[in-house]
Amino acid sequence: MRRLLLTAAATTAAALALAACGTTEPTADKSEKKSEAITLTDSTGAKLKLDGPATKVVATEWNEVESLITLGVDPVGVADVKGYKTWDTAVPLKNEPKDIGTRGEPSMDTVASLSPDLIVASSDLPPAAVKQLRKIAPVLGIKSADASDQVGQMLENLDLIAKATGTTDKAKSAHTNFEAKVAEGKKALTDAGLDGTDFAFADGYVTSNQVSLRPYTSGSLIGAVNEQIGLKNAWKIKGDAAYGLGTTDVEGLTALPKDVRFAYIGNDGDKGSTPFTGALAKNAVWKSLPFVKADKVHRLPDGIWMFGGPQSMEAYIDAVVDALTK
């Protein structure tokens, strides 16, 4: 599971140079006739022509899967179904899609066997894999992350998938719901006197008895959401250009402000993802940290995908507000 979770960060250095996306024809809704063609320019700058709104869709990355579910489209094929069910219970699958393999290496034979009318492909996929997918069905290239505007990228991806599936009405609702949740969370924190609170979110993994921690900087999706609800990101570590994730160890936590609120998400389905209650519990450095001594460490609920879509981020806002205002 650790490898799967690290897929996003590990591939950011190889992220494609991507062009802005757009559409050259009117957007389609389900009310429109199936025969009305759709022409799009995807996140890679590639032109995409569909005979009509796609309904039989395969997705290679979990944030794309979540977007499809949000838009009311149940994907027929999903990469690592078990992993999605473990890490994204906030937006659960409503059907039983075919598992097409790993997120970084989908099975071309399995994808082809589904005869999809659209494949939503992450920019984290190797170009050679995308080239193979294009031989099976039209491919909608999606830029998975952009540290310069993570929330904007999330919503842009949702809109692009909505245009291809004729669900722009649901995308608009998702925008509205997300914006309302941000405002609700910001008000709750302000009312509680927590506006501007130093806040540090991280996740961590244990491999061969070694603990690795990933700070979520301001360039991460969660870091961006934190700032939108009025929290101050306490990390000074630089994140990567795509996902805004840094790297550190337990000693690196000593650089955080003494009164910082520290939060993380692990998963009971992956024992290596909870070092804060496992490998670090008896660590002298960890136990000496002021925010640990002050009991300002918050484990947020499992199943909120940290790289997901608007619905995951709404669940995250609820979790943060609940943890900080108890």
Order of alpha helices (4+ residues) and beta strands (2+ residues): alpha-beta-beta-beta-beta-alpha-beta-alpha-beta-alpha-beta-alpha-beta-alpha-alpha-beta-beta-alpha-beta-beta-alpha-alpha-beta-alpha
